[in-house]
Amino acid sequence: MKSISSFIALASFLAYLHNPATLALTLPPPKEISAPTPPFGFRTEIHFNPDRHLINPISLYLCAIQALATWSDAPWDSIIPNAMVLVIPELNVGMNVVTTAPTGAVGELRLSYVLLGLVQTVRKMTGENRFEAAEVDLYKGNVGTGVLSIYPSRREGSRGSSSRRDLSAPNVVNSSLSAHGRGYSGHFVHPQFPWLILDWTFDGRRIRASEIFTTIVDAIICTAAEPASAERSYIHGVSLLDDTAMNLHAVNGFPLSNQGIRKILLMVAKEAFVGERRFEEMDFKFSERGRVSAEGFFIKIGRM
């Protein structure tokens, strides 16, 4: 897994440009933020389905981000005794994890193998532009510990919409062009917890969707090895091609838990980028019970 320490100074500087008054209050001195080191002997073998069952790339990214955000709540080194399943019918994609090692064996399947294998698979699909059904063998040394399967959840042409705009629209209470015509703003209220609100503004500078989503994947995996309740002042991520960066930082004295970071980034991906069908540079803020608790942005590094 790559380290993004070379971008820490950049992320801090970008945060300063966006809100210099709050930087000193929200960001501790720069420190290493990187994806967890793979366990010794861990490796994957990724096999694409020979029948080439295609998966919509946006659906794949959203499902992967939801899996990472949800599964990471469990301890990094926890043992998976049987199976894990995540199916999102409206996106026509599913993920299934099964263990292939006997309980108590040296090669027991651990959550860390699944999360690292998923990230490696997303990066491989992106790098090769090959979004197809796949099976990922998870090894510890020469011992197969489990298999991660990624597949369409229904046959092509079956009934049901795959449009994220249709799914998100009831909860987006305001979307409008800015008064200056420069940006496009949106406002999302969580349907189950209406005191949680996400606001965003796009600035018109386009970014490839793959770069946005791999930036989010990078940020989430950087939190995965720590407890869900552990707190930090900020997180950042860098895209697969190193040309897009994101930053999310706490404001107004609110701490950011790793679990909270994952949920916010899932909400940004699902409701702002996919819900609005816009992939551009963006500023966003997250509010709880009427107070802004976190702010962030996505920006092309080449702009600096």
Secondary structure, DSSP 8 states (H G I E B T S, - for coil): --B-GGGHHHHHHHHHHH-HHHHHHH--S----B-----TTEEEEEEE-TT--B--HHHHHHHHHHHHHHHTTS-TT-B--SEEEEEEGGGTEEEEEEE-S-TTSTT--BHHHHHHHHHHHHHHHHHHT--B-EEEEEEETTEEEEEEEEE-SS-TT-SS---HHHHHGGGEEEEEE-TTSS-EEEEEE-SS-TTEEEEEEEEEEE--HHHHHHHHHHHHHTTTTS-TT-EESEEEEE-TTS-EEEEEEE-TT--EEHHHHHHHHHHIIIIIIIHHT--EEEEEEEEETTEEEEEEEEEEGGG-
